[in-house]
């Protein structure tokens, strides 16, 4: 293939975080690059995911906090909201990301943007809108779509995914959310904050099944006690049907069958990879869950790389960016390859209180027979918790037998910011005593990390 004349040096399929990074790096190195995008420029995160969701969650947090200030001298009894204005704020935040202007931006760099659905014809050729394009290298960054479970009647009943949920003109009076993962929990709390009666179901025995059990238990407790949510676990939806303008959801818990009438049904039962574009014609191995890649982000066809959610194992924008950098480096410098290292990937769930974690959970330590110690510090032990009148939360630190931090969870305001010193500890192999002996400003939320590290170092 070396003597064949190609249209581009690199074609990137998907303009999300991972694909855009790979395209930009290759372009900077002087390569002729094209990006193919089937939907909105920028992919899911700025359009339907992280950015719009967090914009609305930010408003919900302000609203929830303001409602709790009457005992602190503020007159909050007349606090209200205008949901269309909240949605307009969300739209403004999305516009400010500049994702919609991505085509102009890339073209200003000399990167061609092709709008349409790509389909592999051969390992080196794709078609988009009946036009054919060739390249010696590809980066696939097609992302994921919502997994729609096989529920009887679902094909005939309107339902929301995270995309439609962001476009509602008002919060539903009642909503049944299928899925207790990060997306389901974030929307559950968002809707409940604005007055929705929320029912949430999951086949797992607890919410946020990939987090430590203490995290799951605390969040479920907050949801039930502070928001009045009905949390249904170890359960399965049997069927759904229309009931006037509402929906009737029937579900099974053990041997018991129950049903509930709600205004909206939301499916948040996970994601599946977008892989239906002729990958078999390119010799790329894949499953419904992801494209198979090695630690260099190469697929089974060594000239084709896959990054971001479609590759896994994580579905975070920061891991997509990281993978995009690795793939671009290996494309440009194949004789000096870099490999991915997932030991210290921070995981954030934007709830109130916020959840963040890194490294191994306690369940994983038990599964892999790792000799470990742990310590948990309740949030109420630090002064910032008192002055902010916030008690729900903790920091949990897990160390190996040498005292090196191998995992941690934080449930607290701004946990997503707090987690990074623990992420650095996991990345660099630092001991918990190193953190415990480091000065932490008083009174800050980060003191909870120092306290937990001190406890596990004893």
KOLMI-369839 format. One record per residue (C-alpha): residue number from 1; residue in three letters; y, z, x. Coordinates in steps of 0.02 Angstrom, whole numbers, plus 50000, padded with zeros to 5 digits. Layout:
! residues N
(NUM, "ALA", (Y, Z, X))
...
This chain:
! residues 458
(1, "UNK", (50000, 50000, 50000))
(2, "UNK", (50116, 50020, 50149))
(3, "UNK", (50173, 49837, 50149))
(4, "UNK", (50208, 49830, 49962))
(5, "UNK", (50390, 49825, 49912))
(6, "UNK", (50431, 49966, 49793))
(7, "UNK", (50577, 49985, 49673))
(8, "UNK", (50610, 50163, 49732))
(9, "UNK", (50557, 50281, 49870))
(10, "UNK", (50532, 50419, 49741))
(11, "UNK", (50524, 50425, 49552))
(12, "UNK", (50544, 50595, 49471))
(13, "UNK", (50479, 50612, 49293))
(14, "UNK", (50579, 50749, 49209))
(15, "UNK", (50758, 50809, 49242))
(16, "UNK", (50728, 50997, 49227))
(17, "UNK", (50754, 51123, 49365))
(18, "UNK", (50606, 51073, 49474))
(19, "UNK", (50625, 50886, 49455))
(20, "UNK", (50813, 50886, 49483))
(21, "UNK", (50798, 50988, 49643))
(22, "UNK", (50666, 50871, 49715))
(23, "UNK", (50768, 50718, 49668))
(24, "UNK", (50928, 50786, 49744))
(25, "UNK", (50846, 50837, 49908))
(26, "UNK", (50762, 50668, 49927))
(27, "UNK", (50925, 50579, 49887))
(28, "UNK", (51018, 50683, 50016))
(29, "UNK", (50888, 50630, 50144))
(30, "UNK", (50932, 50448, 50110))
(31, "UNK", (50790, 50403, 49994))
(32, "UNK", (50811, 50286, 49845))
(33, "UNK", (50775, 50396, 49695))
(34, "UNK", (50760, 50376, 49507))
(35, "UNK", (50744, 50511, 49374))
(36, "UNK", (50656, 50474, 49210))
(37, "UNK", (50700, 50586, 49063))
(38, "UNK", (50624, 50569, 48889))
(39, "UNK", (50736, 50694, 48801))
(40, "UNK", (50894, 50790, 48845))
(41, "UNK", (50954, 50791, 49024))
(42, "UNK", (50916, 50956, 49109))
(43, "UNK", (50753, 50989, 49019))
(44, "UNK", (50711, 51142, 48915))
(45, "UNK", (50801, 51284, 49004))
(46, "UNK", (50984, 51233, 48975))
(47, "UNK", (50953, 51150, 48807))
(48, "UNK", (50819, 51246, 48711))
(49, "UNK", (50765, 51390, 48823))
(50, "UNK", (50841, 51514, 48944))
(51, "UNK", (51026, 51472, 48925))
(52, "UNK", (51050, 51461, 48735))
(53, "UNK", (50928, 51603, 48701))
(54, "UNK", (51012, 51721, 48824))
(55, "UNK", (51184, 51674, 48757))
(56, "UNK", (51132, 51733, 48584))
(57, "UNK", (51042, 51885, 48653))
(58, "UNK", (51202, 51932, 48745))
(59, "UNK", (51298, 51934, 48581))
(60, "UNK", (51159, 52031, 48495))
(61, "UNK", (51164, 52164, 48632))
(62, "UNK", (51352, 52186, 48612))
(63, "UNK", (51333, 52199, 48424))
(64, "UNK", (51190, 52325, 48435))
(65, "UNK", (51283, 52430, 48563))
(66, "UNK", (51444, 52428, 48462))
(67, "UNK", (51354, 52491, 48307))
(68, "UNK", (51298, 52646, 48404))
(69, "UNK", (51471, 52703, 48460))
(70, "UNK", (51535, 52801, 48311))
(71, "UNK", (51477, 52965, 48390))
(72, "UNK", (51574, 52921, 48548))
(73, "UNK", (51744, 52907, 48468))
(74, "UNK", (51744, 52722, 48421))
(75, "UNK", (51763, 52665, 48241))
(76, "UNK", (51615, 52548, 48225))
(77, "UNK", (51571, 52573, 48041))
(78, "UNK", (51656, 52409, 47993))
(79, "UNK", (51567, 52308, 48127))
(80, "UNK", (51510, 52138, 48062))
(81, "UNK", (51465, 51966, 48125))
(82, "UNK", (51484, 51781, 48085))
(83, "UNK", (51321, 51694, 48127))
(84, "UNK", (51390, 51515, 48130))
(85, "UNK", (51518, 51576, 48257))
(86, "UNK", (51379, 51653, 48361))
(87, "UNK", (51288, 51487, 48357))
(88, "UNK", (51451, 51399, 48407))
(89, "UNK", (51463, 51518, 48555))
(90, "UNK", (51285, 51472, 48604))
(91, "UNK", (51330, 51287, 48595))
(92, "UNK", (51484, 51317, 48703))
(93, "UNK", (51378, 51404, 48835))
(94, "UNK", (51257, 51257, 48837))
(95, "UNK", (51401, 51134, 48858))
(96, "UNK", (51469, 51234, 49003))
(97, "UNK", (51307, 51212, 49099))
(98, "UNK", (51350, 51028, 49116))
(99, "UNK", (51171, 50976, 49076))
(100, "UNK", (51232, 50845, 48953))
(101, "UNK", (51333, 50763, 49093))
(102, "UNK", (51179, 50757, 49206))
(103, "UNK", (51165, 50567, 49196))
(104, "UNK", (51342, 50542, 49260))
(105, "UNK", (51317, 50673, 49395))
(106, "UNK", (51156, 50597, 49463))
(107, "UNK", (51225, 50421, 49457))
(108, "UNK", (51378, 50480, 49555))
(109, "UNK", (51255, 50532, 49691))
(110, "UNK", (51169, 50364, 49687))
(111, "UNK", (51018, 50422, 49589))
(112, "UNK", (50966, 50305, 49447))
(113, "UNK", (50933, 50386, 49279))
(114, "UNK", (50810, 50302, 49161))
(115, "UNK", (50804, 50370, 48984))
(116, "UNK", (50637, 50355, 48896))
(117, "UNK", (50455, 50407, 48903))
(118, "UNK", (50363, 50366, 49064))
(119, "UNK", (50182, 50310, 49064))
(120, "UNK", (50075, 50282, 49219))
(121, "UNK", (49994, 50111, 49228))
(122, "UNK", (49925, 50131, 49403))
(123, "UNK", (49944, 50265, 49539))
(124, "UNK", (50104, 50179, 49597))
(125, "UNK", (50176, 50106, 49437))
(126, "UNK", (50249, 50172, 49276))
(127, "UNK", (50322, 50092, 49122))
(128, "UNK", (50475, 50156, 49029))
(129, "UNK", (50540, 50064, 48875))
(130, "UNK", (50429, 49915, 48923))
(131, "UNK", (50509, 49904, 49095))
(132, "UNK", (50400, 49928, 49248))
(133, "UNK", (50449, 50036, 49398))
(134, "UNK", (50356, 50066, 49561))
(135, "UNK", (50365, 50196, 49699))
(136, "UNK", (50255, 50260, 49841))
(137, "UNK", (50288, 50439, 49784))
(138, "UNK", (50311, 50530, 49619))
(139, "UNK", (50360, 50705, 49566))
(140, "UNK", (50301, 50751, 49392))
(141, "UNK", (50407, 50883, 49308))
(142, "UNK", (50375, 50853, 49123))
(143, "UNK", (50369, 51035, 49072))
(144, "UNK", (50283, 51105, 48918))
(145, "UNK", (50294, 51105, 48730))
(146, "UNK", (50253, 51242, 48605))
(147, "UNK", (50066, 51264, 48578))
(148, "UNK", (50032, 51246, 48392))
(149, "UNK", (49877, 51348, 48347))
(150, "UNK", (49747, 51280, 48225))
(151, "UNK", (49800, 51379, 48071))
(152, "UNK", (49740, 51323, 47900))
(153, "UNK", (49887, 51251, 47802))
(154, "UNK", (50009, 51248, 47947))
(155, "UNK", (50025, 51058, 47942))
(156, "UNK", (50099, 51072, 47766))
(157, "UNK", (50216, 51219, 47794))
(158, "UNK", (50385, 51208, 47883))
(159, "UNK", (50394, 51323, 48033))
(160, "UNK", (50510, 51364, 48177))
(161, "UNK", (50483, 51352, 48363))
(162, "UNK", (50611, 51416, 48488))
(163, "UNK", (50702, 51249, 48469))
(164, "UNK", (50729, 51261, 48280))
(165, "UNK", (50758, 51449, 48285))
(166, "UNK", (50913, 51421, 48390))
(167, "UNK", (50987, 51303, 48261))
(168, "UNK", (50977, 51416, 48107))
(169, "UNK", (51141, 51438, 48014))
(170, "UNK", (51097, 51617, 47970))
(171, "UNK", (50965, 51744, 48021))
(172, "UNK", (50817, 51741, 47901))
(173, "UNK", (50801, 51887, 47781))
(174, "UNK", (50621, 51900, 47838))
(175, "UNK", (50520, 51810, 47971))
(176, "UNK", (50338, 51811, 48026))
(177, "UNK", (50321, 51776, 48213))
(178, "UNK", (50154, 51717, 48280))
(179, "UNK", (50144, 51772, 48462))
(180, "UNK", (50191, 51932, 48552))
(181, "UNK", (50239, 51858, 48721))
(182, "UNK", (50411, 51844, 48798))
(183, "UNK", (50478, 51711, 48678))
(184, "UNK", (50410, 51797, 48523))
(185, "UNK", (50479, 51967, 48576))
(186, "UNK", (50651, 51899, 48622))
(187, "UNK", (50673, 51812, 48454))
(188, "UNK", (50599, 51960, 48360))
(189, "UNK", (50732, 52076, 48431))
(190, "UNK", (50869, 51945, 48410))
(191, "UNK", (50831, 51921, 48225))
(192, "UNK", (50803, 52107, 48193))
(193, "UNK", (50971, 52149, 48271))
(194, "UNK", (51056, 52040, 48141))
(195, "UNK", (50960, 52117, 47997))
(196, "UNK", (50799, 52016, 47981))
(197, "UNK", (50640, 52102, 47927))
(198, "UNK", (50520, 52052, 48065))
(199, "UNK", (50330, 52042, 48060))
(200, "UNK", (50248, 51997, 48225))
(201, "UNK", (50064, 51963, 48258))
(202, "UNK", (49961, 51934, 48414))
(203, "UNK", (49776, 51913, 48449))
(204, "UNK", (49797, 52024, 48602))
(205, "UNK", (49780, 52214, 48593))
(206, "UNK", (49963, 52237, 48644))
(207, "UNK", (50128, 52146, 48659))
(208, "UNK", (50175, 52065, 48825))
(209, "UNK", (49993, 52064, 48878))
(210, "UNK", (50033, 52005, 49055))
(211, "UNK", (50142, 52157, 49091))
(212, "UNK", (50088, 52334, 49130))
(213, "UNK", (50024, 52432, 48980))
(214, "UNK", (50167, 52557, 48992))
(215, "UNK", (50290, 52413, 48971))
(216, "UNK", (50200, 52347, 48818))
(217, "UNK", (50187, 52518, 48738))
(218, "UNK", (50370, 52560, 48763))
(219, "UNK", (50432, 52393, 48693))
(220, "UNK", (50318, 52407, 48541))
(221, "UNK", (50382, 52584, 48513))
(222, "UNK", (50564, 52526, 48522))
(223, "UNK", (50528, 52381, 48404))
(224, "UNK", (50446, 52493, 48274))
(225, "UNK", (50561, 52643, 48281))
(226, "UNK", (50731, 52566, 48314))
(227, "UNK", (50712, 52399, 48224))
(228, "UNK", (50582, 52435, 48091))
(229, "UNK", (50471, 52290, 48144))
(230, "UNK", (50292, 52275, 48085))
(231, "UNK", (50187, 52243, 48241))
(232, "UNK", (50011, 52178, 48204))
(233, "UNK", (49893, 52174, 48355))
(234, "UNK", (49713, 52124, 48382))
(235, "UNK", (49739, 52012, 48232))
(236, "UNK", (49736, 51829, 48184))
(237, "UNK", (49827, 51721, 48057))
(238, "UNK", (49700, 51649, 47935))
(239, "UNK", (49810, 51531, 47835))
(240, "UNK", (49987, 51491, 47782))
(241, "UNK", (50053, 51409, 47624))
(242, "UNK", (50214, 51371, 47534))
(243, "UNK", (50266, 51491, 47399))
(244, "UNK", (50422, 51419, 47320))
(245, "UNK", (50551, 51410, 47459))
(246, "UNK", (50460, 51547, 47553))
(247, "UNK", (50299, 51554, 47652))
(248, "UNK", (50143, 51656, 47618))
(249, "UNK", (50053, 51711, 47778))
(250, "UNK", (49875, 51777, 47767))
(251, "UNK", (49804, 51868, 47917))
(252, "UNK", (49651, 51967, 47967))
(253, "UNK", (49644, 52134, 48057))
(254, "UNK", (49463, 52180, 48091))
(255, "UNK", (49374, 52163, 47923))
(256, "UNK", (49534, 52180, 47823))
(257, "UNK", (49630, 52031, 47755))
(258, "UNK", (49816, 52049, 47716))
(259, "UNK", (49955, 51934, 47662))
(260, "UNK", (50144, 51939, 47664))
(261, "UNK", (50282, 51831, 47591))
(262, "UNK", (50423, 51787, 47711))
(263, "UNK", (50572, 51670, 47717))
(264, "UNK", (50529, 51594, 47886))
(265, "UNK", (50378, 51569, 47995))
(266, "UNK", (50398, 51556, 48184))
(267, "UNK", (50266, 51495, 48305))
(268, "UNK", (50283, 51574, 48477))
(269, "UNK", (50101, 51572, 48530))
(270, "UNK", (50124, 51501, 48703))
(271, "UNK", (50152, 51333, 48786))
(272, "UNK", (50047, 51183, 48830))
(273, "UNK", (50080, 51059, 48968))
(274, "UNK", (50155, 50888, 48931))
(275, "UNK", (50019, 50780, 49009))
(276, "UNK", (49997, 50638, 48885))
(277, "UNK", (50074, 50497, 48987))
(278, "UNK", (49933, 50407, 49075))
(279, "UNK", (49895, 50529, 49215))
(280, "UNK", (49714, 50472, 49216))
(281, "UNK", (49776, 50298, 49265))
(282, "UNK", (49855, 50376, 49418))
(283, "UNK", (49701, 50477, 49468))
(284, "UNK", (49785, 50643, 49427))
(285, "UNK", (49674, 50787, 49370))
(286, "UNK", (49741, 50895, 49229))
(287, "UNK", (49695, 51009, 49085))
(288, "UNK", (49788, 51046, 48922))
(289, "UNK", (49862, 51196, 49013))
(290, "UNK", (49927, 51115, 49173))
(291, "UNK", (49916, 50981, 49305))
(292, "UNK", (49802, 51034, 49447))
(293, "UNK", (49899, 51054, 49611))
(294, "UNK", (49862, 51122, 49784))
(295, "UNK", (49971, 51245, 49880))
(296, "UNK", (50081, 51100, 49938))
(297, "UNK", (50115, 51051, 49755))
(298, "UNK", (50011, 50893, 49776))
(299, "UNK", (49902, 50833, 49633))
(300, "UNK", (49730, 50756, 49657))
(301, "UNK", (49826, 50596, 49697))
(302, "UNK", (49907, 50651, 49860))
(303, "UNK", (50064, 50544, 49838))
(304, "UNK", (50101, 50623, 49669))
(305, "UNK", (50170, 50799, 49660))
(306, "UNK", (50191, 50911, 49507))
(307, "UNK", (50316, 51053, 49491))
(308, "UNK", (50381, 51174, 49361))
(309, "UNK", (50300, 51227, 49198))
(310, "UNK", (50182, 51078, 49194))
(311, "UNK", (50105, 51138, 49358))
(312, "UNK", (50111, 51326, 49330))
(313, "UNK", (50055, 51458, 49364))
(314, "UNK", (50223, 51529, 49309))
(315, "UNK", (50344, 51458, 49182))
(316, "UNK", (50509, 51513, 49255))
(317, "UNK", (50660, 51411, 49306))
(318, "UNK", (50665, 51500, 49475))
(319, "UNK", (50484, 51454, 49514))
(320, "UNK", (50518, 51273, 49462))
(321, "UNK", (50664, 51265, 49583))
(322, "UNK", (50556, 51342, 49720))
(323, "UNK", (50415, 51219, 49689))
(324, "UNK", (50537, 51073, 49684))
(325, "UNK", (50599, 51122, 49857))
(326, "UNK", (50421, 51136, 49925))
(327, "UNK", (50372, 50967, 49852))
(328, "UNK", (50528, 50881, 49920))
(329, "UNK", (50502, 50954, 50093))
(330, "UNK", (50321, 50897, 50097))
(331, "UNK", (50367, 50724, 50039))
(332, "UNK", (50496, 50708, 50178))
(333, "UNK", (50402, 50802, 50315))
(334, "UNK", (50216, 50780, 50281))
(335, "UNK", (50171, 50826, 50461))
(336, "UNK", (50256, 50997, 50443))
(337, "UNK", (50202, 51049, 50269))
(338, "UNK", (50257, 51204, 50178))
(339, "UNK", (50147, 51299, 50056))
(340, "UNK", (50192, 51403, 49905))
(341, "UNK", (50185, 51593, 49909))
(342, "UNK", (50182, 51679, 49739))
(343, "UNK", (50163, 51859, 49799))
(344, "UNK", (50340, 51904, 49752))
(345, "UNK", (50389, 51810, 49594))
(346, "UNK", (50508, 51913, 49486))
(347, "UNK", (50470, 51907, 49300))
(348, "UNK", (50608, 51947, 49175))
(349, "UNK", (50604, 51968, 48987))
(350, "UNK", (50776, 51982, 48910))
(351, "UNK", (50753, 52121, 48784))
(352, "UNK", (50850, 52281, 48755))
(353, "UNK", (50798, 52373, 48861))
(354, "UNK", (50770, 52231, 48983))
(355, "UNK", (50599, 52208, 49064))
(356, "UNK", (50573, 52149, 49243))
(357, "UNK", (50421, 52154, 49356))
(358, "UNK", (50354, 52086, 49519))
(359, "UNK", (50188, 52078, 49608))
(360, "UNK", (50029, 52156, 49541))
(361, "UNK", (50010, 52257, 49383))
(362, "UNK", (49898, 52409, 49379))
(363, "UNK", (49771, 52313, 49276))
(364, "UNK", (49763, 52180, 49412))
(365, "UNK", (49737, 52313, 49545))
(366, "UNK", (49589, 52379, 49447))
(367, "UNK", (49521, 52204, 49417))
(368, "UNK", (49525, 52159, 49602))
(369, "UNK", (49466, 52332, 49658))
(370, "UNK", (49624, 52364, 49759))
(371, "UNK", (49648, 52540, 49825))
(372, "UNK", (49819, 52590, 49757))
(373, "UNK", (49936, 52732, 49711))
(374, "UNK", (50069, 52729, 49575))
(375, "UNK", (50218, 52828, 49518))
(376, "UNK", (50326, 52814, 49363))
(377, "UNK", (50502, 52882, 49346))
(378, "UNK", (50573, 52897, 49169))
(379, "UNK", (50746, 52825, 49145))
(380, "UNK", (50813, 52988, 49079))
(381, "UNK", (50795, 53068, 49251))
(382, "UNK", (50949, 52979, 49321))
(383, "UNK", (51130, 53019, 49282))
(384, "UNK", (51175, 52841, 49227))
(385, "UNK", (51053, 52861, 49083))
(386, "UNK", (51149, 53014, 49024))
(387, "UNK", (51323, 52938, 49033))
(388, "UNK", (51264, 52778, 48949))
(389, "UNK", (51164, 52874, 48818))
(390, "UNK", (51009, 52767, 48853))
(391, "UNK", (50840, 52850, 48872))
(392, "UNK", (50714, 52712, 48840))
(393, "UNK", (50644, 52646, 49002))
(394, "UNK", (50565, 52684, 49169))
(395, "UNK", (50526, 52617, 49342))
(396, "UNK", (50346, 52604, 49399))
(397, "UNK", (50300, 52569, 49579))
(398, "UNK", (50126, 52525, 49644))
(399, "UNK", (50082, 52538, 49829))
(400, "UNK", (49926, 52504, 49930))
(401, "UNK", (49841, 52633, 50039))
(402, "UNK", (49966, 52600, 50179))
(403, "UNK", (50110, 52639, 50060))
(404, "UNK", (50169, 52457, 50052))
(405, "UNK", (50243, 52402, 49886))
(406, "UNK", (50125, 52278, 49801))
(407, "UNK", (50192, 52284, 49623))
(408, "UNK", (50327, 52358, 49515))
(409, "UNK", (50396, 52360, 49338))
(410, "UNK", (50567, 52411, 49278))
(411, "UNK", (50618, 52436, 49096))
(412, "UNK", (50803, 52474, 49091))
(413, "UNK", (50973, 52398, 49061))
(414, "UNK", (50999, 52260, 49190))
(415, "UNK", (50817, 52270, 49246))
(416, "UNK", (50827, 52087, 49296))
(417, "UNK", (50955, 52133, 49429))
(418, "UNK", (50870, 52295, 49479))
(419, "UNK", (50701, 52213, 49515))
(420, "UNK", (50761, 52115, 49666))
(421, "UNK", (50752, 52254, 49796))
(422, "UNK", (50572, 52280, 49741))
(423, "UNK", (50545, 52092, 49751))
(424, "UNK", (50609, 52095, 49930))
(425, "UNK", (50493, 52240, 49968))
(426, "UNK", (50341, 52144, 49905))
(427, "UNK", (50396, 51987, 49997))
(428, "UNK", (50424, 52074, 50164))
(429, "UNK", (50286, 52204, 50153))
(430, "UNK", (50405, 52354, 50149))
(431, "UNK", (50346, 52529, 50112))
(432, "UNK", (50404, 52627, 49961))
(433, "UNK", (50472, 52756, 50083))
(434, "UNK", (50588, 52622, 50154))
(435, "UNK", (50669, 52606, 49984))
(436, "UNK", (50666, 52792, 49949))
(437, "UNK", (50759, 52824, 50112))
(438, "UNK", (50890, 52690, 50075))
(439, "UNK", (51054, 52752, 50001))
(440, "UNK", (51077, 52702, 49820))
(441, "UNK", (51250, 52716, 49744))
(442, "UNK", (51277, 52857, 49619))
(443, "UNK", (51276, 52844, 49470))
(444, "UNK", (51191, 52675, 49452))
(445, "UNK", (51038, 52610, 49360))
(446, "UNK", (50958, 52564, 49526))
(447, "UNK", (50935, 52747, 49567))
(448, "UNK", (50780, 52741, 49457))
(449, "UNK", (50697, 52632, 49589))
(450, "UNK", (50737, 52757, 49726))
(451, "UNK", (50664, 52900, 49622))
(452, "UNK", (50503, 52805, 49583))
(453, "UNK", (50482, 52755, 49766))
(454, "UNK", (50510, 52935, 49821))
(455, "UNK", (50378, 52996, 49699))
(456, "UNK", (50246, 52871, 49757))
(457, "UNK", (50284, 52909, 49941))
(458, "UNK", (50243, 53093, 49928))
